[in-house]
């Protein structure tokens, strides 16, 4: 299997919502990006993203994340 490299041309987060529940927080957002591969081909995609954070002492630590491409 050949590894391919990509360079981000553009990346933008939008519709960011942070909900805090005591020592837990849920972050949801939309992410739109455009990239170019090592052969010069441009590609763009959009996805919905969710991350879960837990507060340990004074530090927020990511516990889980998930993203789904928007077709």
C-alpha positions as CSV (number, residue, x, y, z in Angstrom):
1,X,0.0,0.0,0.0
2,X,1.4,3.4,-1.0
3,X,1.2,6.2,1.5
4,X,-0.2,9.5,0.2
5,X,0.5,13.0,1.6
6,X,-2.0,15.8,1.6
7,X,-1.6,19.6,2.2
8,X,-4.4,21.6,3.6
9,X,-5.3,24.6,1.6
10,X,-8.2,25.7,3.7
11,X,-9.9,24.6,6.9
12,X,-12.8,26.3,8.7
13,X,-14.8,25.4,11.8
14,X,-18.3,26.8,12.0
15,X,-21.5,26.1,14.0
16,X,-19.4,25.5,17.1
17,X,-21.4,24.7,20.2
18,X,-19.9,23.9,23.6
19,X,-22.2,22.5,26.3
20,X,-20.7,22.1,29.8
21,X,-22.2,19.6,32.3
22,X,-20.3,19.9,35.5
23,X,-16.9,18.2,34.9
24,X,-17.9,17.1,31.4
25,X,-18.3,19.1,28.2
26,X,-19.6,18.2,24.7
27,X,-18.3,20.2,21.6
28,X,-20.1,19.9,18.3
29,X,-19.2,21.7,15.1
30,X,-19.0,21.6,11.3
31,X,-15.6,21.5,9.6
32,X,-15.1,22.4,5.9
33,X,-11.8,21.8,4.2
34,X,-10.0,21.8,0.9
35,X,-6.7,20.0,0.4
36,X,-4.3,19.0,-2.4
37,X,-2.7,15.6,-2.7
38,X,0.9,14.8,-3.7
39,X,-0.2,14.5,-7.3
40,X,-1.7,18.0,-7.4
41,X,-5.4,17.0,-7.3
42,X,-7.6,19.2,-5.1
43,X,-10.3,17.7,-2.9
44,X,-12.8,19.2,-0.6
45,X,-15.0,17.8,2.2
46,X,-17.3,18.7,5.0
47,X,-17.9,16.9,8.2
48,X,-19.8,17.1,11.5
49,X,-17.6,16.7,14.5
50,X,-18.3,15.8,18.2
51,X,-15.8,15.8,21.1
52,X,-16.2,14.9,24.7
53,X,-14.0,16.5,27.4
54,X,-13.6,15.7,31.1
55,X,-12.2,18.2,33.6
56,X,-9.4,16.6,35.8
57,X,-8.4,19.1,38.4
58,X,-7.9,22.4,36.5
59,X,-7.3,20.7,33.1
60,X,-9.8,19.8,30.4
61,X,-8.8,16.4,28.8
62,X,-10.4,15.0,25.6
63,X,-12.0,11.7,26.3
64,X,-13.5,10.9,22.9
65,X,-14.1,12.4,19.5
66,X,-16.0,11.4,16.3
67,X,-16.5,12.9,12.9
68,X,-18.8,12.0,10.0
69,X,-18.4,13.2,6.5
70,X,-21.4,15.2,5.1
71,X,-22.2,14.0,1.6
